[in-house]
Amino acid sequence: MRKLPTALLDDDRGLVLVDATWGTIQPMTLAPDVRTIGELELIEHLRAGRQLIDTRLPEFVGEGTIPGAVAIAHTEIKDHLDDLDSQRPIALFCNGPQCAATPDAVRQLLAAGRPPTLILYYRGGMHDWMTLGLPVELGE
């Protein structure tokens, strides 16, 4: 099993180990009208009770995810279209700026007819979330 590219160190200092040697840097903008958001916008999105989708594969989600996220792997996103809020924006994330999972999920959602204005891309993903020391919970 591959490990997360970002991991908490086993001590009480709150340090994070970041592996920047994996993946390919993804673009800041995935498609016209798909908005890229940062941490503060994502926190506000969650406070508003809106959906957050973790598009990573289960082995990554099991090591930790953003509290409130629902895990739907990018490889299964088309099978879960009915589970996504069709009236309000949904935010999607993956391992971080070098991960292609969310860009793939967004392409699939757009191809399925999802309006781009209802898609939010948290490009920082788990990489930036953990690096900033924001809360993480064990995924399912």
A tleap script that builds the chain and sets N, CA, C and O, in Angstrom:
source leaprc.protein.ff14SB
mol = sequence {
  NMET ARG LYS LEU PRO THR ALA LEU LEU ASP
  ASP ASP ARG GLY LEU VAL LEU VAL ASP ALA
  THR TRP GLY THR ILE GLN PRO MET THR LEU
  ALA PRO ASP VAL ARG THR ILE GLY GLU LEU
  GLU LEU ILE GLU HIE LEU ARG ALA GLY ARG
  GLN LEU ILE ASP THR ARG LEU PRO GLU PHE
  VAL GLY GLU GLY THR ILE PRO GLY ALA VAL
  ALA ILE ALA HIE THR GLU ILE LYS ASP HIE
  LEU ASP ASP LEU ASP SER GLN ARG PRO ILE
  ALA LEU PHE CYS ASN GLY PRO GLN CYS ALA
  ALA THR PRO ASP ALA VAL ARG GLN LEU LEU
  ALA ALA GLY ARG PRO PRO THR LEU ILE LEU
  TYR TYR ARG GLY GLY MET HIE ASP TRP MET
  THR LEU GLY LEU PRO VAL GLU LEU GLY CGLU
}
set mol.1.N position { 0.842 -1.183 0.000 }
set mol.1.CA position { 0.000 0.000 0.000 }
set mol.1.C position { 0.881 1.237 0.000 }
set mol.1.O position { 1.822 1.331 0.789 }
set mol.2.N position { 0.580 2.200 -0.889 }
set mol.2.CA position { 1.296 3.463 -0.897 }
set mol.2.C position { 0.841 4.314 0.267 }
set mol.2.O position { -0.310 4.237 0.699 }
set mol.3.N position { 1.727 5.103 0.756 }
set mol.3.CA position { 1.399 6.015 1.845 }
set mol.3.C position { 0.991 7.375 1.285 }
set mol.3.O position { 1.341 7.733 0.160 }
set mol.4.N position { 0.245 8.122 2.094 }
set mol.4.CA position { -0.097 9.486 1.725 }
set mol.4.C position { 1.164 10.278 1.443 }
set mol.4.O position { 2.182 10.049 2.096 }
set mol.5.N position { 1.135 11.200 0.495 }
set mol.5.CA position { 2.309 12.019 0.232 }
set mol.5.C position { 2.591 13.009 1.358 }
set mol.5.O position { 3.633 13.666 1.362 }
set mol.6.N position { 1.676 13.117 2.303 }
set mol.6.CA position { 1.844 13.956 3.471 }
set mol.6.C position { 1.440 13.123 4.676 }
set mol.6.O position { 0.381 12.495 4.669 }
set mol.7.N position { 2.273 13.111 5.709 }
set mol.7.CA position { 1.959 12.296 6.879 }
set mol.7.C position { 2.390 13.011 8.151 }
set mol.7.O position { 3.411 13.699 8.176 }
set mol.8.N position { 1.604 12.843 9.199 }
set mol.8.CA position { 1.973 13.370 10.508 }
set mol.8.C position { 3.116 12.537 11.056 }
set mol.8.O position { 3.109 11.312 10.932 }
set mol.9.N position { 4.097 13.189 11.660 }
set mol.9.CA position { 5.198 12.468 12.284 }
set mol.9.C position { 4.735 11.919 13.627 }
set mol.9.O position { 3.843 12.481 14.262 }
set mol.10.N position { 5.341 10.829 14.052 }
set mol.10.CA position { 4.956 10.173 15.303 }
set mol.10.C position { 5.625 10.841 16.502 }
set mol.10.O position { 6.439 10.226 17.190 }
set mol.11.N position { 5.284 12.076 16.741 }
set mol.11.CA position { 5.755 12.752 17.943 }
set mol.11.C position { 4.741 13.829 18.307 }
set mol.11.O position { 3.728 13.991 17.626 }
set mol.12.N position { 5.007 14.550 19.359 }
set mol.12.CA position { 4.030 15.523 19.838 }
set mol.12.C position { 4.308 16.947 19.357 }
set mol.12.O position { 3.734 17.896 19.890 }
set mol.13.N position { 5.172 17.111 18.365 }
set mol.13.CA position { 5.508 18.450 17.883 }
set mol.13.C position { 4.549 18.944 16.799 }
set mol.13.O position { 4.600 20.117 16.432 }
set mol.14.N position { 3.689 18.091 16.286 }
set mol.14.CA position { 2.750 18.491 15.248 }
set mol.14.C position { 3.393 18.684 13.887 }
set mol.14.O position { 2.855 19.400 13.043 }
set mol.15.N position { 4.542 18.050 13.665 }
set mol.15.CA position { 5.238 18.188 12.393 }
set mol.15.C position { 4.666 17.256 11.340 }
set mol.15.O position { 4.121 16.198 11.655 }
set mol.16.N position { 4.798 17.667 10.084 }
set mol.16.CA position { 4.282 16.902 8.963 }
set mol.16.C position { 5.434 16.629 8.005 }
set mol.16.O position { 6.231 17.519 7.710 }
set mol.17.N position { 5.515 15.404 7.526 }
set mol.17.CA position { 6.489 15.028 6.512 }
set mol.17.C position { 5.810 15.147 5.150 }
set mol.17.O position { 4.743 14.572 4.937 }
set mol.18.N position { 6.422 15.890 4.228 }
set mol.18.CA position { 5.849 16.117 2.904 }
set mol.18.C position { 6.743 15.466 1.863 }
set mol.18.O position { 7.938 15.757 1.799 }
set mol.19.N position { 6.174 14.588 1.047 }
set mol.19.CA position { 6.883 13.959 -0.063 }
set mol.19.C position { 6.449 14.679 -1.334 }
set mol.19.O position { 5.309 14.532 -1.775 }
set mol.20.N position { 7.349 15.452 -1.919 }
set mol.20.CA position { 7.015 16.222 -3.125 }
set mol.20.C position { 7.534 15.551 -4.392 }
set mol.20.O position { 7.646 16.198 -5.433 }
set mol.21.N position { 7.852 14.265 -4.315 }
set mol.21.CA position { 8.458 13.580 -5.460 }
set mol.21.C position { 7.452 12.791 -6.289 }
set mol.21.O position { 7.849 12.114 -7.237 }
set mol.22.N position { 6.205 12.854 -5.973 }
set mol.22.CA position { 5.204 12.036 -6.656 }
set mol.22.C position { 4.345 12.924 -7.566 }
set mol.22.O position { 4.310 14.142 -7.393 }
set mol.23.N position { 3.670 12.326 -8.509 }
set mol.23.CA position { 2.645 12.983 -9.317 }
set mol.23.C position { 3.149 14.044 -10.274 }
set mol.23.O position { 4.350 14.280 -10.400 }
set mol.24.N position { 2.208 14.669 -10.937 }
set mol.24.CA position { 2.461 15.736 -11.885 }
set mol.24.C position { 1.627 16.941 -11.468 }
set mol.24.O position { 0.432 16.803 -11.206 }
set mol.25.N position { 2.233 18.103 -11.403 }
set mol.25.CA position { 1.507 19.298 -10.971 }
set mol.25.C position { 0.300 19.519 -11.881 }
set mol.25.O position { 0.410 19.500 -13.107 }
set mol.26.N position { -0.854 19.729 -11.247 }
set mol.26.CA position { -2.111 19.947 -11.958 }
set mol.26.C position { -2.354 21.440 -12.148 }
set mol.26.O position { -1.845 22.252 -11.374 }
set mol.27.N position { -3.125 21.812 -13.169 }
set mol.27.CA position { -3.388 23.234 -13.399 }
set mol.27.C position { -4.228 23.842 -12.279 }
set mol.27.O position { -4.959 23.142 -11.578 }
set mol.28.N position { -4.109 25.144 -12.128 }
set mol.28.CA position { -4.898 25.866 -11.122 }
set mol.28.C position { -6.377 25.896 -11.526 }
set mol.28.O position { -7.262 25.797 -10.676 }
set mol.29.N position { -6.634 26.033 -12.827 }
set mol.29.CA position { -7.999 26.079 -13.344 }
set mol.29.C position { -8.234 24.830 -14.182 }
set mol.29.O position { -7.503 24.568 -15.137 }
set mol.30.N position { -9.264 24.056 -13.819 }
set mol.30.CA position { -9.534 22.804 -14.522 }
set mol.30.C position { -10.407 22.980 -15.753 }
set mol.30.O position { -10.241 22.270 -16.744 }
set mol.31.N position { -11.330 23.921 -15.692 }
set mol.31.CA position { -12.249 24.157 -16.816 }
set mol.31.C position { -12.905 25.521 -16.597 }
set mol.31.O position { -12.976 25.997 -15.464 }
set mol.32.N position { -13.383 26.151 -17.669 }
set mol.32.CA position { -14.078 27.423 -17.499 }
set mol.32.C position { -15.252 27.277 -16.522 }
set mol.32.O position { -16.028 26.324 -16.596 }
set mol.33.N position { -15.358 28.227 -15.625 }
set mol.33.CA position { -16.438 28.311 -14.630 }
set mol.33.C position { -16.348 27.294 -13.502 }
set mol.33.O position { -17.209 27.301 -12.622 }
set mol.34.N position { -15.339 26.415 -13.487 }
set mol.34.CA position { -15.073 25.566 -12.321 }
set mol.34.C position { -14.127 26.381 -11.449 }
set mol.34.O position { -13.008 26.696 -11.855 }
set mol.35.N position { -14.588 26.717 -10.246 }
set mol.35.CA position { -13.810 27.611 -9.385 }
set mol.35.C position { -12.843 26.823 -8.511 }
set mol.35.O position { -13.221 25.827 -7.894 }
set mol.36.N position { -11.595 27.275 -8.463 }
set mol.36.CA position { -10.590 26.710 -7.576 }
set mol.36.C position { -10.654 27.488 -6.270 }
set mol.36.O position { -10.668 28.719 -6.268 }
set mol.37.N position { -10.692 26.750 -5.148 }
set mol.37.CA position { -10.815 27.396 -3.840 }
set mol.37.C position { -9.647 27.018 -2.938 }
set mol.37.O position { -8.941 26.038 -3.172 }
set mol.38.N position { -9.471 27.824 -1.906 }
set mol.38.CA position { -8.461 27.576 -0.889 }
set mol.38.C position { -9.098 27.084 0.400 }
set mol.38.O position { -10.291 26.789 0.455 }
set mol.39.N position { -8.278 27.004 1.427 }
set mol.39.CA position { -8.721 26.446 2.703 }
set mol.39.C position { -9.854 27.242 3.346 }
set mol.39.O position { -10.822 26.652 3.824 }
set mol.40.N position { -9.750 28.562 3.366 }
set mol.40.CA position { -10.801 29.351 4.019 }
set mol.40.C position { -12.141 29.203 3.303 }
set mol.40.O position { -13.187 29.116 3.946 }
set mol.41.N position { -12.106 29.176 1.985 }
set mol.41.CA position { -13.356 28.967 1.240 }
set mol.41.C position { -13.916 27.568 1.491 }
set mol.41.O position { -15.132 27.388 1.562 }
set mol.42.N position { -13.033 26.580 1.625 }
set mol.42.CA position { -13.493 25.219 1.896 }
set mol.42.C position { -14.112 25.121 3.283 }
set mol.42.O position { -15.145 24.474 3.454 }
set mol.43.N position { -13.498 25.750 4.268 }
set mol.43.CA position { -14.064 25.751 5.621 }
set mol.43.C position { -15.443 26.391 5.611 }
set mol.43.O position { -16.367 25.865 6.232 }
set mol.44.N position { -15.602 27.512 4.923 }
set mol.44.CA position { -16.908 28.169 4.827 }
set mol.44.C position { -17.916 27.273 4.102 }
set mol.44.O position { -19.084 27.216 4.487 }
set mol.45.N position { -17.475 26.583 3.066 }
set mol.45.CA position { -18.315 25.639 2.327 }
set mol.45.C position { -18.863 24.574 3.286 }
set mol.45.O position { -20.055 24.265 3.266 }
set mol.46.N position { -17.992 24.024 4.114 }
set mol.46.CA position { -18.411 23.008 5.074 }
set mol.46.C position { -19.347 23.582 6.135 }
set mol.46.O position { -20.337 22.949 6.502 }
set mol.47.N position { -19.038 24.766 6.620 }
set mol.47.CA position { -19.903 25.416 7.628 }
set mol.47.C position { -21.301 25.672 7.082 }
set mol.47.O position { -22.276 25.689 7.833 }
set mol.48.N position { -21.392 25.872 5.769 }
set mol.48.CA position { -22.694 26.096 5.132 }
set mol.48.C position { -23.452 24.787 4.915 }
set mol.48.O position { -24.569 24.794 4.399 }
set mol.49.N position { -22.843 23.656 5.310 }
set mol.49.CA position { -23.516 22.364 5.188 }
set mol.49.C position { -23.475 21.774 3.794 }
set mol.49.O position { -24.303 20.930 3.448 }
set mol.50.N position { -22.517 22.212 2.991 }
set mol.50.CA position { -22.438 21.722 1.614 }
set mol.50.C position { -21.518 20.510 1.522 }
set mol.50.O position { -20.694 20.258 2.401 }
set mol.51.N position { -21.686 19.764 0.425 }
set mol.51.CA position { -20.943 18.518 0.224 }
set mol.51.C position { -19.478 18.750 -0.112 }
set mol.51.O position { -19.114 19.644 -0.875 }
set mol.52.N position { -18.655 17.899 0.497 }
set mol.52.CA position { -17.236 17.832 0.194 }
set mol.52.C position { -16.933 16.392 -0.189 }
set mol.52.O position { -17.229 15.472 0.575 }
set mol.53.N position { -16.349 16.188 -1.355 }
set mol.53.CA position { -16.080 14.848 -1.867 }
set mol.53.C position { -14.576 14.603 -1.916 }
set mol.53.O position { -13.827 15.357 -2.538 }
set mol.54.N position { -14.157 13.539 -1.252 }
set mol.54.CA position { -12.771 13.074 -1.295 }
set mol.54.C position { -12.690 12.099 -2.462 }
set mol.54.O position { -13.254 11.007 -2.391 }
set mol.55.N position { -12.000 12.476 -3.531 }
set mol.55.CA position { -11.977 11.679 -4.753 }
set mol.55.C position { -10.833 10.660 -4.782 }
set mol.55.O position { -10.598 10.019 -5.806 }
set mol.56.N position { -10.132 10.513 -3.677 }
set mol.56.CA position { -8.988 9.606 -3.642 }
set mol.56.C position { -9.440 8.152 -3.533 }
set mol.56.O position { -10.587 7.865 -3.191 }
set mol.57.N position { -8.522 7.254 -3.830 }
set mol.57.CA position { -8.789 5.821 -3.694 }
set mol.57.C position { -8.899 5.455 -2.218 }
set mol.57.O position { -8.325 6.139 -1.370 }
set mol.58.N position { -9.633 4.380 -1.897 }
set mol.58.CA position { -9.889 4.023 -0.497 }
set mol.58.C position { -8.631 3.878 0.367 }
set mol.58.O position { -8.663 4.225 1.548 }
set mol.59.N position { -7.527 3.375 -0.193 }
set mol.59.CA position { -6.335 3.200 0.640 }
set mol.59.C position { -5.775 4.532 1.128 }
set mol.59.O position { -5.125 4.572 2.173 }
set mol.60.N position { -6.006 5.610 0.409 }
set mol.60.CA position { -5.571 6.928 0.859 }
set mol.60.C position { -6.563 7.506 1.866 }
set mol.60.O position { -6.164 8.064 2.888 }
set mol.61.N position { -7.846 7.370 1.576 }
set mol.61.CA position { -8.881 7.887 2.477 }
set mol.61.C position { -8.766 7.239 3.848 }
set mol.61.O position { -8.956 7.906 4.865 }
set mol.62.N position { -8.458 5.947 3.887 }
set mol.62.CA position { -8.341 5.233 5.152 }
set mol.62.C position { -7.246 5.764 6.061 }
set mol.62.O position { -7.281 5.545 7.272 }
set mol.63.N position { -6.278 6.458 5.488 }
set mol.63.CA position { -5.189 7.023 6.289 }
set mol.63.C position { -5.519 8.405 6.841 }
set mol.63.O position { -4.784 8.927 7.679 }
set mol.64.N position { -6.605 8.997 6.384 }
set mol.64.CA position { -7.015 10.301 6.882 }
set mol.64.C position { -7.691 11.120 5.813 }
set mol.64.O position { -7.338 11.045 4.637 }
set mol.65.N position { -8.679 11.914 6.235 }
set mol.65.CA position { -9.419 12.765 5.317 }
set mol.65.C position { -9.837 14.038 6.033 }
set mol.65.O position { -9.656 14.161 7.245 }
set mol.66.N position { -10.384 14.967 5.305 }
set mol.66.CA position { -10.882 16.209 5.879 }
set mol.66.C position { -12.211 15.913 6.567 }
set mol.66.O position { -13.088 15.295 5.963 }
set mol.67.N position { -12.377 16.343 7.823 }
set mol.67.CA position { -13.647 16.095 8.524 }
set mol.67.C position { -14.841 16.613 7.722 }
set mol.67.O position { -14.841 17.745 7.240 }
set mol.68.N position { -15.850 15.765 7.590 }
set mol.68.CA position { -17.056 16.110 6.847 }
set mol.68.C position { -17.052 15.644 5.404 }
set mol.68.O position { -18.072 15.729 4.719 }
set mol.69.N position { -15.911 15.150 4.936 }
set mol.69.CA position { -15.824 14.696 3.542 }
set mol.69.C position { -16.504 13.342 3.365 }
set mol.69.O position { -16.510 12.505 4.267 }
set mol.70.N position { -17.071 13.153 2.185 }
set mol.70.CA position { -17.636 11.872 1.768 }
set mol.70.C position { -16.676 11.296 0.735 }
set mol.70.O position { -16.285 11.983 -0.209 }
set mol.71.N position { -16.301 10.043 0.916 }
set mol.71.CA position { -15.357 9.406 -0.002 }
set mol.71.C position { -16.088 8.813 -1.201 }
set mol.71.O position { -16.908 7.906 -1.057 }
set mol.72.N position { -15.782 9.334 -2.377 }
set mol.72.CA position { -16.234 8.768 -3.646 }
set mol.72.C position { -15.022 8.809 -4.569 }
set mol.72.O position { -14.662 9.870 -5.080 }
set mol.73.N position { -14.406 7.678 -4.779 }
set mol.73.CA position { -13.199 7.627 -5.597 }
set mol.73.C position { -13.482 8.142 -7.004 }
set mol.73.O position { -14.564 7.922 -7.550 }
set mol.74.N position { -12.505 8.827 -7.584 }
set mol.74.CA position { -12.673 9.363 -8.942 }
set mol.74.C position { -13.004 8.253 -9.935 }
set mol.74.O position { -13.655 8.502 -10.949 }
set mol.75.N position { -12.562 7.041 -9.651 }
set mol.75.CA position { -12.842 5.913 -10.538 }
set mol.75.C position { -14.299 5.474 -10.469 }
set mol.75.O position { -14.754 4.702 -11.313 }
set mol.76.N position { -15.036 5.960 -9.471 }
set mol.76.CA position { -16.442 5.567 -9.275 }
set mol.76.C position { -17.396 6.748 -9.313 }
set mol.76.O position { -18.587 6.582 -9.050 }
set mol.77.N position { -16.901 7.936 -9.632 }
set mol.77.CA position { -17.734 9.144 -9.542 }
set mol.77.C position { -18.980 9.049 -10.423 }
set mol.77.O position { -20.045 9.518 -10.021 }
set mol.78.N position { -18.873 8.456 -11.612 }
set mol.78.CA position { -20.043 8.358 -12.505 }
set mol.78.C position { -21.135 7.468 -11.914 }
set mol.78.O position { -22.317 7.647 -12.207 }
set mol.79.N position { -20.732 6.507 -11.080 }
set mol.79.CA position { -21.705 5.612 -10.453 }
set mol.79.C position { -22.433 6.276 -9.286 }
set mol.79.O position { -23.389 5.709 -8.758 }
set mol.80.N position { -21.999 7.460 -8.879 }
set mol.80.CA position { -22.559 8.125 -7.699 }
set mol.80.C position { -23.149 9.495 -8.013 }
set mol.80.O position { -23.297 10.321 -7.112 }
set mol.81.N position { -23.482 9.743 -9.249 }
set mol.81.CA position { -24.026 11.050 -9.620 }
set mol.81.C position { -25.277 11.386 -8.816 }
set mol.81.O position { -25.486 12.543 -8.453 }
set mol.82.N position { -26.110 10.387 -8.537 }
set mol.82.CA position { -27.337 10.634 -7.782 }
set mol.82.C position { -27.071 10.962 -6.316 }
set mol.82.O position { -27.954 11.483 -5.634 }
set mol.83.N position { -25.869 10.665 -5.818 }
set mol.83.CA position { -25.512 10.959 -4.433 }
set mol.83.C position { -25.012 12.392 -4.252 }
set mol.83.O position { -24.832 12.851 -3.124 }
set mol.84.N position { -24.789 13.093 -5.358 }
set mol.84.CA position { -24.246 14.444 -5.292 }
set mol.84.C position { -25.372 15.471 -5.312 }
set mol.84.O position { -26.328 15.344 -6.077 }
set mol.85.N position { -25.251 16.480 -4.473 }
set mol.85.CA position { -26.231 17.565 -4.409 }
set mol.85.C position { -26.276 18.256 -5.768 }
set mol.85.O position { -25.269 18.793 -6.228 }
set mol.86.N position { -27.425 18.243 -6.402 }
set mol.86.CA position { -27.542 18.828 -7.736 }
set mol.86.C position { -27.983 20.288 -7.701 }
set mol.86.O position { -28.034 20.948 -8.739 }
set mol.87.N position { -28.303 20.795 -6.507 }
set mol.87.CA position { -28.811 22.160 -6.391 }
set mol.87.C position { -27.781 23.160 -5.861 }
set mol.87.O position { -27.919 24.366 -6.066 }
set mol.88.N position { -26.751 22.655 -5.181 }
set mol.88.CA position { -25.754 23.544 -4.570 }
set mol.88.C position { -24.344 23.108 -4.972 }
set mol.88.O position { -24.136 21.965 -5.381 }
set mol.89.N position { -23.390 24.010 -4.856 }
set mol.89.CA position { -22.016 23.643 -5.206 }
set mol.89.C position { -21.482 22.507 -4.342 }
set mol.89.O position { -21.761 22.430 -3.146 }
set mol.90.N position { -20.715 21.633 -4.969 }
set mol.90.CA position { -19.986 20.602 -4.246 }
set mol.90.C position { -18.497 20.892 -4.426 }
set mol.90.O position { -18.065 21.366 -5.477 }
set mol.91.N position { -17.733 20.603 -3.397 }
set mol.91.CA position { -16.280 20.773 -3.462 }
set mol.91.C position { -15.652 19.392 -3.547 }
set mol.91.O position { -16.124 18.442 -2.923 }
set mol.92.N position { -14.588 19.294 -4.321 }
set mol.92.CA position { -13.874 18.029 -4.488 }
set mol.92.C position { -12.391 18.247 -4.225 }
set mol.92.O position { -11.850 19.312 -4.523 }
set mol.93.N position { -11.734 17.224 -3.662 }
set mol.93.CA position { -10.300 17.300 -3.414 }
set mol.93.C position { -9.689 15.914 -3.504 }
set mol.93.O position { -10.389 14.901 -3.522 }
set mol.94.N position { -8.352 15.898 -3.562 }
set mol.94.CA position { -7.612 14.636 -3.571 }
set mol.94.C position { -6.337 14.822 -2.756 }
set mol.94.O position { -6.364 15.501 -1.730 }
set mol.95.N position { -5.224 14.237 -3.184 }
set mol.95.CA position { -3.996 14.296 -2.395 }
set mol.95.C position { -3.302 15.650 -2.445 }
set mol.95.O position { -2.513 15.957 -1.550 }
set mol.96.N position { -3.561 16.455 -3.441 }
set mol.96.CA position { -2.932 17.765 -3.501 }
set mol.96.C position { -2.646 18.216 -4.910 }
set mol.96.O position { -3.137 17.623 -5.871 }
set mol.97.N position { -1.844 19.277 -5.042 }
set mol.97.CA position { -1.601 19.883 -6.347 }
set mol.97.C position { -0.977 18.948 -7.383 }
set mol.97.O position { -1.018 19.234 -8.579 }
set mol.98.N position { -0.404 17.840 -6.931 }
set mol.98.CA position { 0.227 16.902 -7.865 }
set mol.98.C position { -0.650 15.683 -8.164 }
set mol.98.O position { -0.216 14.764 -8.858 }
set mol.99.N position { -1.857 15.672 -7.651 }
set mol.99.CA position { -2.737 14.511 -7.786 }
set mol.99.C position { -3.736 14.735 -8.921 }
set mol.99.O position { -4.314 15.815 -9.042 }
set mol.100.N position { -3.932 13.732 -9.731 }
set mol.100.CA position { -4.830 13.832 -10.890 }
set mol.100.C position { -6.232 13.296 -10.618 }
set mol.100.O position { -7.066 13.298 -11.523 }
set mol.101.N position { -6.517 12.838 -9.396 }
set mol.101.CA position { -7.823 12.235 -9.110 }
set mol.101.C position { -8.966 13.241 -9.245 }
set mol.101.O position { -9.952 12.956 -9.925 }
set mol.102.N position { -8.857 14.400 -8.619 }
set mol.102.CA position { -9.940 15.376 -8.715 }
set mol.102.C position { -10.075 15.940 -10.124 }
set mol.102.O position { -11.199 16.066 -10.611 }
set mol.103.N position { -8.983 16.285 -10.801 }
set mol.103.CA position { -9.164 16.708 -12.196 }
set mol.103.C position { -9.902 15.665 -13.037 }
set mol.103.O position { -10.715 16.022 -13.890 }
set mol.104.N position { -9.627 14.387 -12.805 }
set mol.104.CA position { -10.340 13.324 -13.527 }
set mol.104.C position { -11.817 13.327 -13.149 }
set mol.104.O position { -12.678 13.237 -14.025 }
set mol.105.N position { -12.121 13.431 -11.854 }
set mol.105.CA position { -13.518 13.444 -11.409 }
set mol.105.C position { -14.265 14.637 -11.990 }
set mol.105.O position { -15.414 14.506 -12.413 }
set mol.106.N position { -13.625 15.791 -12.011 }
set mol.106.CA position { -14.259 16.990 -12.560 }
set mol.106.C position { -14.552 16.805 -14.049 }
set mol.106.O position { -15.635 17.168 -14.508 }
set mol.107.N position { -13.621 16.256 -14.801 }
set mol.107.CA position { -13.868 15.990 -16.231 }
set mol.107.C position { -15.093 15.092 -16.403 }
set mol.107.O position { -15.923 15.329 -17.281 }
set mol.108.N position { -15.200 14.072 -15.572 }
set mol.108.CA position { -16.327 13.151 -15.664 }
set mol.108.C position { -17.650 13.843 -15.309 }
set mol.108.O position { -18.669 13.609 -15.959 }
set mol.109.N position { -17.628 14.691 -14.283 }
set mol.109.CA position { -18.844 15.409 -13.891 }
set mol.109.C position { -19.294 16.356 -15.002 }
set mol.109.O position { -20.484 16.445 -15.303 }
set mol.110.N position { -18.352 17.055 -15.600 }
set mol.110.CA position { -18.694 17.954 -16.704 }
set mol.110.C position { -19.243 17.169 -17.893 }
set mol.110.O position { -20.215 17.593 -18.518 }
set mol.111.N position { -18.634 16.037 -18.209 }
set mol.111.CA position { -19.103 15.200 -19.320 }
set mol.111.C position { -20.503 14.660 -19.056 }
set mol.111.O position { -21.267 14.418 -19.990 }
set mol.112.N position { -20.838 14.472 -17.774 }
set mol.112.CA position { -22.165 13.967 -17.405 }
set mol.112.C position { -23.211 15.081 -17.352 }
set mol.112.O position { -24.382 14.820 -17.076 }
set mol.113.N position { -22.791 16.322 -17.615 }
set mol.113.CA position { -23.739 17.426 -17.663 }
set mol.113.C position { -23.825 18.274 -16.415 }
set mol.113.O position { -24.676 19.160 -16.335 }
set mol.114.N position { -22.969 18.031 -15.439 }
set mol.114.CA position { -22.975 18.842 -14.222 }
set mol.114.C position { -22.560 20.273 -14.578 }
set mol.114.O position { -21.538 20.466 -15.237 }
set mol.115.N position { -23.325 21.271 -14.158 }
set mol.115.CA position { -22.939 22.651 -14.458 }
set mol.115.C position { -21.606 23.005 -13.789 }
set mol.115.O position { -21.427 22.742 -12.600 }
set mol.116.N position { -20.682 23.592 -14.529 }
set mol.116.CA position { -19.377 23.913 -13.948 }
set mol.116.C position { -19.465 24.889 -12.776 }
set mol.116.O position { -18.601 24.878 -11.899 }
set mol.117.N position { -20.485 25.720 -12.751 }
set mol.117.CA position { -20.643 26.679 -11.658 }
set mol.117.C position { -20.996 26.003 -10.337 }
set mol.117.O position { -20.946 26.637 -9.283 }
set mol.118.N position { -21.353 24.718 -10.388 }
set mol.118.CA position { -21.666 23.965 -9.167 }
set mol.118.C position { -20.525 23.041 -8.760 }
set mol.118.O position { -20.719 22.150 -7.933 }
set mol.119.N position { -19.337 23.239 -9.329 }
set mol.119.CA position { -18.169 22.425 -9.008 }
set mol.119.C position { -17.082 23.329 -8.443 }
set mol.119.O position { -16.707 24.325 -9.062 }
set mol.120.N position { -16.579 22.976 -7.267 }
set mol.120.CA position { -15.475 23.687 -6.636 }
set mol.120.C position { -14.293 22.736 -6.514 }
set mol.120.O position { -14.458 21.594 -6.085 }
set mol.121.N position { -13.119 23.188 -6.881 }
set mol.121.CA position { -11.895 22.383 -6.869 }
set mol.121.C position { -10.981 22.875 -5.753 }
set mol.121.O position { -10.432 23.974 -5.832 }
set mol.122.N position { -10.820 22.055 -4.707 }
set mol.122.CA position { -9.839 22.377 -3.666 }
set mol.122.C position { -8.519 21.742 -4.094 }
set mol.122.O position { -8.249 20.582 -3.783 }
set mol.123.N position { -7.716 22.498 -4.795 }
set mol.123.CA position { -6.480 22.011 -5.396 }
set mol.123.C position { -5.454 21.606 -4.345 }
set mol.123.O position { -4.688 20.670 -4.570 }
set mol.124.N position { -5.420 22.280 -3.217 }
set mol.124.CA position { -4.430 21.980 -2.188 }
set mol.124.C position { -4.550 20.573 -1.629 }
set mol.124.O position { -3.547 19.966 -1.252 }
set mol.125.N position { -5.757 20.054 -1.574 }
set mol.125.CA position { -5.996 18.686 -1.116 }
set mol.125.C position { -5.380 18.381 0.241 }
set mol.125.O position { -5.090 19.278 1.032 }
set mol.126.N position { -5.188 17.089 0.486 }
set mol.126.CA position { -4.648 16.654 1.772 }
set mol.126.C position { -3.240 17.191 2.000 }
set mol.126.O position { -2.854 17.436 3.143 }
set mol.127.N position { -2.477 17.376 0.944 }
set mol.127.CA position { -1.120 17.907 1.056 }
set mol.127.C position { -1.123 19.250 1.788 }
set mol.127.O position { -0.455 19.408 2.810 }
set mol.128.N position { -1.870 20.202 1.265 }
set mol.128.CA position { -1.881 21.531 1.865 }
set mol.128.C position { -2.650 21.544 3.181 }
set mol.128.O position { -2.249 22.220 4.128 }
set mol.129.N position { -3.746 20.804 3.244 }
set mol.129.CA position { -4.572 20.758 4.460 }
set mol.129.C position { -3.733 20.309 5.661 }
set mol.129.O position { -3.751 20.944 6.716 }
set mol.130.N position { -3.005 19.213 5.483 }
set mol.130.CA position { -2.188 18.691 6.582 }
set mol.130.C position { -0.971 19.568 6.843 }
set mol.130.O position { -0.580 19.756 7.995 }
set mol.131.N position { -0.377 20.098 5.802 }
set mol.131.CA position { 0.787 20.965 5.973 }
set mol.131.C position { 0.423 22.193 6.806 }
set mol.131.O position { 1.254 22.694 7.563 }
set mol.132.N position { -0.792 22.675 6.676 }
set mol.132.CA position { -1.259 23.826 7.443 }
set mol.132.C position { -1.732 23.450 8.848 }
set mol.132.O position { -2.106 24.324 9.629 }
set mol.133.N position { -1.718 22.166 9.170 }
set mol.133.CA position { -2.106 21.723 10.509 }
set mol.133.C position { -3.597 21.723 10.759 }
set mol.133.O position { -4.034 21.778 11.909 }
set mol.134.N position { -4.389 21.660 9.694 }
set mol.134.CA position { -5.848 21.621 9.850 }
set mol.134.C position { -6.289 20.219 10.250 }
set mol.134.O position { -5.556 19.258 10.018 }
set mol.135.N position { -7.480 20.081 10.850 }
set mol.135.CA position { -7.895 18.780 11.398 }
set mol.135.C position { -8.088 17.705 10.339 }
set mol.135.O position { -8.522 17.967 9.217 }
set mol.136.N position { -7.750 16.492 10.740 }
set mol.136.CA position { -7.881 15.308 9.894 }
set mol.136.C position { -8.577 14.244 10.719 }
set mol.136.O position { -8.336 14.123 11.920 }
set mol.137.N position { -9.447 13.467 10.071 }
set mol.137.CA position { -10.065 12.334 10.735 }
set mol.137.C position { -9.799 11.081 9.927 }
set mol.137.O position { -9.535 11.152 8.727 }
set mol.138.N position { -9.867 9.935 10.583 }
set mol.138.CA position { -9.676 8.676 9.879 }
set mol.138.C position { -10.834 8.455 8.923 }
set mol.138.O position { -11.994 8.635 9.293 }
set mol.139.N position { -10.526 8.069 7.702 }
set mol.139.CA position { -11.561 7.804 6.715 }
set mol.139.C position { -12.047 6.376 6.811 }
set mol.139.O position { -11.489 5.553 7.537 }
set mol.140.N position { -13.090 6.104 6.070 }
set mol.140.CA position { -13.670 4.749 6.083 }
set mol.140.C position { -13.182 3.946 4.914 }
set mol.140.O position { -13.562 2.785 4.760 }
savepdb mol mol.pdb
quit
